[in-house]
C-alpha cells in the first residue's frame, strides 16, 4: 500500500502540483480528525501520497481523479480506496459518499479552488473539510472584516463554517513547484449556520453584488444592486441596523445576514 508510485509527469493543463513529503501528508490527514465509520472523499489524489495516508484511517475512502493516466497506479497503490474517474465539479459527491457522516479533503487545483470550496459547503454538509490551497486563498477565506483580504468569499464561507488556517506548505515541497506557497485550510460547518440552506443562493448573490461596490457607501451599493429609491434603501438599512455610510468591506457576515432578512422575501 505504501510503495512509491511509478514515475509520472504532472500535467500543466490540469494544474497538477503533487506533494510527496510524508510528514506534511500525515499532518493533512490528521487534520481531518476522522472518526471510525466516516466516509472520506478525497478530491484530486494524483499519484496517491495523501490517499495512502488516508487509507491508514478506519474510514471508507473514496477519491475522485480527473487524470485517467494516474488511475491504474493509484488503484494499485491504494487498493482499499474507491477510485472514481471524473471531474469533481461535475460529479454528485453525495451520491458517491452515500448516507452517514463524511469528510472532504484534497490538494486542489488553484484555478478551481473557489468553486470547489463552494461545492464542498453545499448542504448536506460534511463534518469537516481540509483543503490544501494557495496561501492567498486561505488568507482570504479566514480574513476579518476591514482587512484587505476580506471579501465575498470570506463572508460566504464564514456564514456557514468555522475557518482555521492550520499551516503553510512552501512551494518547494511540490513537484513541480508552483509560483506561490500554499496553506492547509480547515473548515468545520456550523451546527447553526447564519443562513438557512434555502437562503444560501440568494445570500451569495447579495454578498457578491455588494462587494462589487466594496468601497462605496452601503446605501449607494444597495440602490444600484436592488434598484431601490433613496428612501426605500434607507428604510432597508434601518431595519438591518446598518449605517447608510458603512462600506461592504467593513461588515461582518452577521451584518450581511441582517441585510438579507431586511430585504424581505425574494
N, C-alpha and C positions, 0 to 999 in steps of 0.2 A: 504493500500500500504506500510505503514511503520512499520507494525507489525514485531517483531523479527522472524527470521527463526527458524524452529524446530531444535532440536539437530542434529548434523552431525559429522561424523568422517573424517577428511581430509585424502586423500589417498596419501601416500608417493610415490607410483609408478607414480602418475601424477604430483608430485612436488607441491602439494597444500599447500599454506600458506595463510590463509584468514585474511583480515584486516577488523575490525569492528568499529574502532574509528570514530564516526560520524563527528568530526571536520576535521580529515585527509581526509575522503572520500569526504566531501564537498569541500575541497581545491583542490582535484584532479579533481572533476567535474568542478569546476570553471576555472581551468587551461585550459580547452578546449576552453573557450571563444566562446561557440557555439552560433549561430545566429538562429533566428526563420526560420523554413523551412529546416534547416540542417538535415541530417541523421547522427546519431552517431552509430558507430559499436563498441561494447564492446567485447573484447577478454577475455574469461575466467571469467565470472561473479561469479562463485562459488555460495555461498548462497544468493547473491544479495544485499550486502551492498552498493556497488558503483552503481549498477543498479537502486536501489531505489532513490539515489541522482540524477542520470541522468534523471530519469523519471519526475523530477520536471521541467526539461527544456522544452522549446517549440520546441521539435525536434521529429523526428521519431527515435525510439530506436530499434536497432537490436543487439542481443547478441548471441555469439557462445559459447556453453558449451560442453565439451567433456564427462563429467561425467554424465551418464544417471540417476544416483541416486539423483542428485541435481535438475533435471529439473522440476519435479512436484511442489516442494515447491517454486522454482524460479518463475514459471509461476503464482502460486497463490499469491506470494508476489508482483510481478510487472506485473499485467495483461495487461497493455498497451504496454509492450515490445513484440517484436517478438523474441522468443527464438528458436534458431536453434541448434539441437544436432549434434555434429560432431567435427572433428579435424580441427582446424583453419588453419593448414598448408596444408590441402587437399582441402578445400572449395574455391570456387570462391567468393572472397569478393566483387568484383564489381557487380556481379550478385545479391548478397544479398542486397546491399545498393541501387541499381538502379541508375537512372540518377540524376544529380544535385549534389550540394556540400555536402561533407560528412567529418566526422572527426572520428578518431580512438582513442580508449582509452582502458586501461586494466592493471590489476595486473597480469603480465605474468610470466609463469614458468621460473626459472633461466636457466634450461637446454636447452631451445629452444629460448632464448632471441634474439640471433643474427639472426637466420632465420626469426623470427617474425618482427624484425626491418627492415630487408632487404625486406621482403614481403610487409610491410606497405609502403615502399618507391617506390614500383613499379608503373609506370605510368598506368593509370591516377592517380596522387597522391591526397591524401586528403588535405584539407585546413590546418589541424593540426593533430598531433599525440601526445598523452600523455600516456607514459608508466611508470608504477612503476616497476623498475628493480633493480637488485643487484647494490649496490653503486659503486663497482669496474667497472661494465659495463658502468654506467653513466659517470664515470671519463674518461674511455677510449673513449667514443663517443665524449666527449667535449674537449679532450686533444689537446694541441697545439704542433706544430712541435718541435722536440728536447727534449720533455719530455719523461719520462719513460713509461707513459701510451699511448703515441701516437703510432698508428699502422694502419693496413689496414682498420679496422672498422672505425676509426676516419676519414680517408680520404674518404672512400666510402660514409659515411653519410654527411660529411661536403660539399662534392661536389654537393649535391642536396638539402640540407636543412640547415636552421639556427638551432643551437643547444643551448638549455638552460637547465642547471641543477638547478631545482627550489628549492627543499628542501629534507632533509634527513628524512627517516622514520626508527626509531630504530627497531631492531629485536624483541624487547619485545612487539611491537604493533600488532604482528601477532599471529595467532593460527594455528598450533604450531609455536613457534618462529624459524626462520631459524638461521643458524650459523653466518650470517653476516647482516649488516644493508643494507637498501635499499635506493633508491633515486627516486624522480619523475623527469623524463626526458621529456622535451617538444621539439618536432621537428616541424618546420614550413617550408614546402617545398618552395624553392626559386622560385620566378617568372621567373627568368632566370638562370636555373641550369648551373653549369660549364661544364657539359657534356650533350649532346643531348640524348634523350631516346634510339635511336638506338646504341649509343656508350656505354651504361651502362655496358652491359655484358663484352665487351672487356676491358673497363676501369677497371672493378673489377679484371679480370684475370691479368692484368698488375700490379696493385697495390699489390694484394695478392702475386704474383710471386716475385716482387722486395722486399717485406718485408720478404721473405724467406732468403734474403741476407741483412737484415736491417743494419748490422754493417760493411758490405763490401763497398768498393768504388763503386760508381754507375756504372762505366764502366764495372767492373767485373760482377756485378749482371746482367746488361743488356746483356752482352755477353752470360752468362750462360742461361739466360731466352730465348733469341731470336736466339742464335747460330751465331750471327754476329761476323765477324772478328774484330780485334782491330781498323782498320782504319774505317770501316763502323760504329762501335759503337761510335767512336769519332765524326764522322760526324752527327750522330743522336743527340748526346748530344749537339753539337754545334748549330744545328738547333733549339733545345729546349731551348737554352740559359742556359744550366746547366753545372757545372764543373764536369769533369770526376772523381774528388776525393771526390765529395759530397757523402753523405750516405742517403739511403732512409728515415731513421728515422728523418732526418732534413728538408725534403722537404714539403712545404705547398701543399695543394690539387691542387692549380693552377699550380704548377710545374709538378705534375703528368699529368695534362691535356695537358700541352705543350709537354711533352714527348710522350703522346699518339698520338698527332697530328704529331709530328716529325717522328714517325714511319711510317706514311702514312697509306693508306687503308689496311684492312686485306687481 
